[in-house]
């Protein structure tokens, strides 16, 4: 550990400064009280364009960006670039969807996607399923952030379970005290650090390695020498379908996650969201540069840290920084990764806690809960969510931590018919949507169960690339399991709705109104709506 002393000092100082900001955030834009979900869980619904840009950017571009994507490029090549197109196509897809969600949530005081589903379809059961899905899907995503912190600490010579305990304790403490204001304030520092590190990396590292031509030549030589049919710096016939469906499925899933919705609902008005959906693709350019760190690591002959006889691919990027930068800047880069994990993990735990509080606790356990009751329960639940994330790390294959997020994506996609399509149509019957959710979730779990990892020897739940040959097709191609599960969900939802309508089954009442989806604070066209909730 002594050879990493400078790195540890720089990392610790920056980490402590940012953690202190997390605790101080409780006094930033301080309301009369934080004892409500509007204040603790949504920052008072008052964030403007810049705060929202940093908050949502810090929420979506995480330790997953810095650790998992380059690690996938290092191990599998071009497949790892799937994260770039999906973060490009997502913003036009959700531009109109999110402003409709913001408007109806603003009118009715919704805090979670399940709140909207409850009012739209008049079904507490469907809202409960959406809430449970969001909580379960968020667990592995938080775990991914903790894996990123652990990878950095390993590279500084700190190993064992201590890194997870440290990350958990810091994250839990300032999230409990400050709520959403903490990651909103920290996001300014986090994004600044990341931009500085990546700018330095794409200039300094290629210059040291002989230029981009040498980097790509080294990557091509590595993949040409491996027996794996799916790797390489270009896609081939066997992995193109997986690439397309993975990018498209991941794009559909991104803004279904509770933490993505939380950042949007914290915005001040519709115009803030429109500006951010136009400006956030700037992060996708940064993501493309971050992904190339995987190829740089190949050219630099970086080797992952071996723990208990198994290489930890998540340490590829930290090891690259250690090899290429002076110690003081390596510590700076490590802090960028670590803080890049804290911001989204805080938002995710808040979002999952809001789901439990609004759609389980208040709906079923204490219908008359006060605002203070909700805030207290949400704080406690946010701690329990982090415990669940730690369990994800202990019991799931984290060889490529990106698998954790992809498994969560398969799960959260099953809320698309109720949440995303529900914003535009009330055609679906609540019974059909419930049947679709059950069918889609069952299909998703069966598909994930049958996905193994021959490298690690894990037979089940080792990724999201489902081999089509297991469906009886004579091909080596794979497909993203989430897309297949969503297709099952949509077909069953539609069939269930047709059957329910034919049988004249009673449907739930829709408590929303078409004007609610267009409302904006101060909009002169809509004068009879209540914006006080």
C-alpha positions in Angstrom: 0.0 0.0 0.0 3.0 2.3 0.6 3.7 2.7 -3.2 0.2 4.1 -3.6 0.4 6.6 -0.7 0.2 9.7 -2.9 -2.8 8.3 -4.7 -4.5 7.4 -1.4 -3.9 10.9 0.0 -5.3 12.7 -3.1 -8.2 10.3 -3.3 -9.1 10.6 0.4 -8.9 14.4 0.4 -11.3 14.8 -2.6 -13.5 12.0 -1.3 -13.8 13.7 2.1 -14.5 17.1 0.5 -17.3 15.7 -1.6 -18.7 13.7 1.3 -18.7 16.9 3.4 -20.6 18.6 0.6 -23.1 15.8 0.8 -23.8 16.5 4.5 -23.8 20.3 3.9 -26.4 19.9 1.1 -29.1 19.7 3.7 -28.6 23.5 4.2 -28.4 24.2 0.4 -31.7 25.8 -0.7 -32.9 24.9 2.7 -36.7 24.7 3.0 -38.6 25.1 6.3 -38.4 21.3 6.7 -37.1 18.2 4.9 -39.9 16.1 6.5 -41.7 15.4 3.2 -41.0 13.4 0.1 -41.3 16.5 -2.1 -38.4 18.1 -0.2 -36.3 15.1 0.9 -37.0 12.9 -2.2 -37.4 15.5 -5.0 -35.4 18.5 -3.8 -38.5 20.7 -3.6 -39.3 20.1 -7.3 -37.4 23.3 -7.9 -34.2 22.4 -9.9 -33.4 24.6 -12.9 -31.7 23.7 -16.2 -28.1 23.6 -15.0 -28.7 21.7 -11.7 -30.9 19.2 -13.6 -28.3 18.8 -16.3 -25.6 17.9 -13.8 -28.0 15.8 -11.7 -29.5 13.7 -14.5 -26.1 13.4 -16.2 -24.5 12.3 -13.0 -27.4 9.9 -12.5 -27.2 8.3 -16.0 -23.5 8.4 -16.6 -22.1 6.5 -13.6 -19.3 4.2 -12.4 -20.8 1.9 -14.9 -19.6 4.3 -17.5 -16.0 4.5 -16.2 -15.6 0.9 -15.1 -17.9 -1.5 -16.9 -18.0 -0.2 -20.5 -14.2 0.0 -21.0 -13.8 -3.4 -19.3 -16.3 -4.8 -21.8 -14.3 -3.3 -24.7 -11.1 -4.7 -23.2 -12.6 -8.2 -23.0 -15.0 -8.4 -26.0 -14.2 -5.5 -28.3 -16.8 -3.8 -30.4 -19.8 -5.2 -28.5 -18.9 -2.8 -25.7 -19.8 0.2 -27.9 -23.5 -0.6 -27.5 -23.7 2.0 -24.7 -22.9 4.8 -27.2 -25.8 4.4 -29.7 -28.3 3.7 -26.9 -27.5 6.9 -25.1 -27.8 8.7 -28.5 -31.2 7.3 -29.6 -32.8 7.5 -26.1 -33.3 11.3 -25.9 -35.5 11.8 -29.0 -37.5 8.7 -27.9 -38.2 10.1 -24.4 -38.4 13.8 -25.2 -42.2 13.9 -25.4 -42.8 11.0 -23.0 -41.0 12.7 -20.1 -42.6 16.1 -20.4 -46.0 14.4 -20.3 -44.9 12.4 -17.2 -43.7 15.6 -15.5 -46.9 17.5 -16.3 -49.3 14.9 -14.9 -47.0 14.3 -11.9 -46.9 18.0 -11.2 -50.7 18.3 -11.3 -51.4 15.3 -9.0 -48.3 15.4 -6.8 -46.9 12.1 -8.0 -43.5 11.1 -6.6 -43.0 7.8 -8.4 -43.9 6.1 -11.7 -46.2 3.7 -9.7 -48.1 6.8 -8.4 -49.0 7.6 -12.0 -49.9 4.0 -12.8 -52.2 3.9 -9.7 -54.1 6.9 -10.9 -54.1 6.2 -14.6 -55.4 2.6 -14.3 -57.2 2.7 -11.0 -55.3 -0.4 -9.9 -53.4 -0.6 -6.6 -52.2 -4.1 -7.6 -50.6 -2.9 -10.9 -49.0 0.0 -9.0 -47.6 -2.5 -6.5 -46.1 -4.6 -9.2 -44.5 -1.5 -10.8 -43.1 -0.4 -7.4 -41.6 -3.9 -6.6 -40.2 -4.1 -10.1 -38.5 -0.7 -9.7 -37.0 -1.6 -6.4 -35.7 -5.0 -7.5 -34.2 -3.6 -10.7 -32.5 -0.8 -8.9 -30.6 -3.1 -6.5 -28.1 -4.4 -9.0 -27.7 -0.9 -10.4 -26.6 0.4 -7.0 -24.4 -2.7 -6.6 -22.7 -1.7 -9.9 -21.7 1.7 -8.3 -20.3 0.0 -5.2 -18.3 -2.4 -7.5 -16.8 0.7 -9.2 -15.6 2.1 -5.8 -14.2 -1.3 -4.9 -12.2 -1.5 -8.1 -10.6 1.8 -7.4 -9.7 0.9 -3.8 -8.3 -2.5 -4.9 -6.0 -0.6 -7.3 -4.7 1.4 -4.3 -4.0 -1.8 -2.4 -7.1 -1.9 -0.3 -8.9 -5.2 -0.7 -11.5 -7.4 1.1 -15.0 -6.4 2.1 -13.8 -3.1 3.7 -14.3 -1.1 0.5 -18.0 -2.0 0.3 -18.5 -1.2 4.0 -16.8 2.2 3.6 -18.8 3.0 0.5 -22.0 1.9 2.1 -21.4 3.9 5.3 -20.6 7.2 3.5 -23.4 6.9 1.0 -26.0 5.9 3.6 -25.1 8.7 6.0 -25.3 11.7 3.7 -28.3 10.4 1.7 -30.2 9.9 5.0 -29.5 13.5 6.1 -29.7 15.5 2.9 -31.9 13.6 0.5 -31.8 14.5 -3.2 -30.0 17.8 -2.5 -26.8 15.8 -1.7 -26.3 14.2 -5.1 -27.5 17.3 -6.9 -24.8 19.4 -5.2 -22.1 16.7 -5.6 -22.9 16.2 -9.2 -21.2 19.6 -10.1 -17.9 18.3 -8.7 -18.3 14.8 -10.1 -18.8 15.9 -13.7 -16.0 18.4 -13.6 -13.6 15.8 -12.3 -14.7 13.3 -15.0 -14.4 15.8 -17.9 -10.9 16.8 -16.7 -9.7 13.2 -16.4 -11.1 12.1 -19.8 -9.7 15.1 -21.6 -6.3 14.3 -20.1 -6.7 10.6 -20.9 -7.6 11.0 -24.6 -4.6 13.4 -25.1 -1.9 11.9 -22.9 -2.4 8.2 -23.2 -2.6 7.9 -27.0 0.5 10.1 -27.2 2.4 7.7 -24.9 1.2 4.6 -26.8 2.1 5.8 -30.3 -1.2 7.2 -31.5 -4.6 5.9 -32.2 -3.4 3.7 -35.0 -1.2 1.7 -32.7 -4.0 1.4 -30.1 -6.4 -0.1 -32.7 -3.7 -2.3 -34.1 -3.0 -3.7 -30.7 -6.7 -4.3 -30.0 -7.1 -6.1 -33.3 -4.1 -8.3 -32.7 -5.4 -9.3 -29.3 -8.8 -10.3 -30.5 -7.4 -12.1 -33.6 -5.4 -14.3 -31.3 -8.3 -15.4 -29.1 -10.6 -18.4 -29.9 -13.8 -16.5 -28.9 -16.0 -16.0 -31.9 -17.8 -12.9 -30.7 -14.9 -10.5 -30.0 -13.0 -8.2 -32.3 -12.9 -4.5 -33.1 -15.8 -5.0 -35.6 -19.1 -6.8 -35.1 -19.6 -10.1 -36.9 -22.7 -12.0 -38.1 -23.1 -13.7 -34.7 -23.2 -10.7 -32.5 -24.9 -8.0 -34.6 -28.4 -9.0 -33.5 -27.3 -8.9 -29.8 -25.7 -5.5 -30.4 -28.8 -4.0 -31.9 -31.3 -5.5 -29.5 -29.1 -4.7 -26.5 -28.7 -1.0 -27.6 -32.4 -0.6 -28.3 -33.6 -2.5 -25.2 -31.2 -0.6 -22.9 -32.5 2.7 -24.4 -36.1 1.7 -23.7 -35.1 0.7 -20.1 -33.1 3.8 -19.2 -35.9 6.2 -18.3 -38.1 3.5 -16.8 -35.7 3.3 -13.9 -37.0 5.0 -10.8 -33.8 7.1 -10.4 -34.1 8.5 -13.9 -37.7 9.6 -13.2 -36.7 11.1 -9.9 -34.2 13.5 -11.6 -36.9 14.5 -14.1 -39.7 15.1 -11.5 -37.3 17.3 -9.5 -37.2 19.7 -12.4 -38.9 23.1 -12.1 -40.9 23.0 -15.3 -41.3 21.4 -18.8 -38.9 23.8 -20.4 -36.1 22.5 -18.1 -36.7 19.0 -19.3 -36.8 20.0 -23.0 -33.5 21.8 -22.7 -31.9 18.8 -20.9 -33.1 16.3 -23.4 -31.5 18.5 -26.1 -28.2 19.0 -24.2 -27.7 15.6 -22.5 -26.4 13.9 -25.6 -23.2 15.9 -25.0 -22.5 13.2 -22.4 -22.7 10.5 -25.1 -19.6 12.0 -26.8 -17.8 11.7 -23.5 -19.1 8.1 -23.2 -17.5 7.2 -26.5 -14.2 8.5 -25.4 -14.5 6.7 -22.0 -15.2 3.4 -23.9 -12.0 3.7 -25.8 -10.1 3.4 -22.5 -10.6 -0.3 -23.0 -8.6 -0.4 -26.2 -5.9 1.9 -24.6 -5.6 -0.7 -21.8 -5.0 -3.4 -24.4 -2.2 -1.4 -26.1 -0.7 -0.6 -22.7 -0.7 -4.3 -21.9 -2.6 -3.6 -18.7 -3.6 -6.7 -16.6 -6.5 -6.8 -14.2 -5.8 -7.3 -10.5 -6.2 -11.0 -9.5 -8.2 -11.6 -6.4 -8.4 -15.1 -4.9 -7.1 -16.6 -8.2 -9.7 -14.8 -10.4 -8.9 -11.6 -12.5 -11.1 -8.7 -11.7 -11.9 -7.0 -15.0 -13.4 -4.0 -13.3 -9.9 -2.9 -12.3 -8.7 -2.5 -15.9 -9.4 1.3 -16.1 -7.9 2.1 -12.6 -4.8 0.0 -13.5 -4.5 1.9 -16.8 -4.5 5.2 -14.9 -2.0 3.9 -12.5 0.3 2.9 -15.3 0.0 6.0 -17.4 -0.4 9.0 -15.1 1.8 10.4 -12.3 0.6 9.4 -8.8 -1.0 12.7 -7.9 -3.2 12.7 -11.1 -3.9 9.0 -10.7 -5.4 9.8 -7.3 -7.4 12.6 -8.9 -8.7 10.1 -11.5 -9.6 7.5 -8.8 -11.6 10.2 -7.0 -13.5 10.9 -10.2 -14.5 7.2 -10.5 -15.4 7.0 -6.8 -17.4 10.2 -6.7 -19.0 9.1 -10.0 -20.3 6.1 -8.1 -21.6 8.0 -5.1 -23.9 10.4 -7.0 -26.0 7.9 -8.9 -26.0 5.4 -6.0 -27.5 8.1 -3.8 -30.2 9.0 -6.3 -31.0 5.3 -6.9 -31.5 4.5 -3.2 -33.7 7.6 -2.8 -35.8 6.6 -5.8 -36.3 3.0 -4.5 -37.1 4.3 -1.1 -39.8 6.6 -2.5 -41.4 3.7 -4.3 -41.6 1.7 -1.1 -42.9 4.6 0.9 -45.6 5.8 -1.5 -46.7 2.6 -3.1 -46.3 0.0 -0.4 -46.2 1.7 3.0 -48.8 4.4 2.4 -51.0 2.2 0.2 -51.1 -0.9 2.3 -49.5 -0.4 5.7 -50.5 3.1 6.8 -52.9 4.8 4.4 -53.2 7.9 6.7 -49.4 8.5 6.8 -48.4 12.1 7.2 -45.7 13.8 5.1 -43.2 13.4 8.1 -44.1 9.7 8.3 -43.4 9.3 4.6 -40.0 11.1 4.8 -38.9 9.1 7.9 -39.9 5.7 6.3 -38.2 6.7 3.1 -34.9 7.5 4.9 -34.9 4.1 6.6 -35.8 2.3 3.4 -32.9 4.0 1.6 -30.6 2.3 4.0 -32.2 -1.1 3.5 -31.9 -0.7 -0.3 -28.2 -0.3 0.0 -28.0 -3.5 2.0 -29.8 -5.3 -0.9 -27.3 -3.9 -3.3 -24.4 -5.3 -1.3 -26.1 -8.7 -1.3 -26.3 -8.4 -5.1 -22.5 -8.1 -5.2 -22.0 -11.0 -2.9 -24.3 -13.5 -4.7 -24.2 -12.5 -8.4 -21.4 -13.0 -10.9 -19.6 -9.6 -11.0 -16.8 -10.7 -13.4 -18.3 -8.1 -15.8 -20.2 -5.8 -13.5 -22.2 -4.6 -16.5 -24.2 -7.8 -16.3 -25.7 -6.5 -13.1 -27.1 -3.5 -14.9 -28.3 -5.6 -17.9 -30.2 -8.0 -15.6 -31.9 -5.0 -14.0 -32.7 -3.8 -17.5 -34.6 -7.0 -18.3 -36.6 -6.6 -15.1 -37.5 -2.9 -15.5 -38.5 -3.2 -19.1 -41.6 -5.1 -17.9 -43.0 -1.8 -16.7 -43.0 -0.2 -20.1 -46.6 -1.0 -21.1 -48.0 0.5 -17.9 -45.7 3.5 -17.5 -44.5 4.6 -21.0 -47.5 3.5 -23.1 -49.9 4.5 -20.3 -48.8 8.1 -20.8 -50.3 8.0 -24.3 -53.2 5.5 -24.3 -55.8 4.2 -21.9 -56.6 1.3 -24.2 -55.0 -1.4 -22.0 -57.1 -3.0 -19.3 -55.6 -3.2 -15.9 -56.1 -7.0 -15.9 -54.3 -7.4 -19.2 -51.4 -5.3 -18.0 -51.1 -7.4 -14.8 -51.2 -10.6 -16.9 -48.6 -9.1 -19.3 -46.3 -8.2 -16.4 -46.5 -11.7 -15.0 -45.8 -13.3 -18.4 -43.0 -10.9 -19.2 -41.3 -11.3 -15.8 -41.6 -15.1 -15.9 -40.1 -15.2 -19.5 -37.3 -12.8 -18.4 -36.4 -14.9 -15.4 -36.4 -18.1 -17.5 -34.2 -16.6 -20.1 -31.7 -15.2 -17.6 -31.7 -18.5 -15.8 -30.5 -20.2 -19.0 -27.7 -17.8 -19.7 -24.3 -19.1 -18.5 -20.7 -17.8 -18.5 -18.3 -20.6 -19.7 -15.3 -18.5 -18.6 -16.3 -18.4 -15.0 -18.2 -21.6 -15.0 -21.4 -20.0 -13.8 -24.4 -21.7 -15.4 -27.2 -19.3 -14.6 -27.9 -15.6 -14.4 -24.4 -14.8 -15.9 -25.5 -12.1 -18.3 -28.3 -11.1 -20.7 -27.2 -12.5 -24.1 -29.6 -15.3 -24.8 -28.4 -17.9 -27.4 -31.1 -18.4 -30.0 -30.0 -22.0 -30.4 -31.8 -22.7 -27.1 -35.0 -21.9 -28.9 -34.3 -24.6 -31.4 -32.8 -22.2 -34.1 -29.8 -23.4 -36.0 -27.7 -20.3 -35.3 -24.9 -19.1 -33.0 -26.5 -15.6 -32.7 -27.6 -14.3 -29.4 -30.3 -11.7 -28.5 -30.9 -9.4 -25.5 -33.2 -11.3 -23.2 -35.0 -8.1 -22.2 -36.4 -7.6 -25.8 -37.8 -11.1 -25.9 -39.4 -10.8 -22.4 -40.9 -7.4 -23.3 -42.4 -8.9 -26.5 -44.0 -11.6 -24.4 -45.3 -8.9 -22.1 -46.8 -6.8 -24.9 -48.5 -9.7 -26.6 -50.1 -11.0 -23.4 -51.1 -7.5 -22.3 -52.9 -6.9 -25.6 -54.5 -10.4 -25.6 -55.5 -10.0 -22.0 -57.1 -6.6 -22.7 -59.1 -7.9 -25.7 -60.4 -10.8 -23.6 -61.2 -8.5 -20.7 -63.1 -6.1 -23.0 -65.0 -9.0 -24.6 -65.9 -10.4 -21.1 -66.9 -6.8 -20.1 -64.8 -7.0 -17.0 -64.8 -3.9 -14.8 -61.8 -1.7 -15.4 -60.2 0.9 -13.0 -61.2 4.6 -13.1 -58.7 7.0 -14.8 -58.1 9.9 -12.4 -56.1 11.9 -14.9 -57.4 14.2 -17.6 -56.0 14.9 -21.1 -55.1 18.5 -20.1 -53.0 17.2 -17.2 -50.4 15.8 -19.7 -49.9 19.3 -21.2 -49.8 21.4 -18.0 -46.9 23.6 -17.2 -46.6 26.0 -14.2 -47.8 29.4 -15.2 -49.3 28.1 -18.5 -52.1 30.6 -19.4 -54.0 28.0 -21.4 -54.7 25.9 -18.3 -56.1 28.0 -15.4 -58.2 25.5 -13.5 -55.4 23.0 -12.5 -54.1 22.8 -9.0 -50.3 23.3 -8.9 -50.0 23.5 -5.1 -49.5 19.7 -4.4 
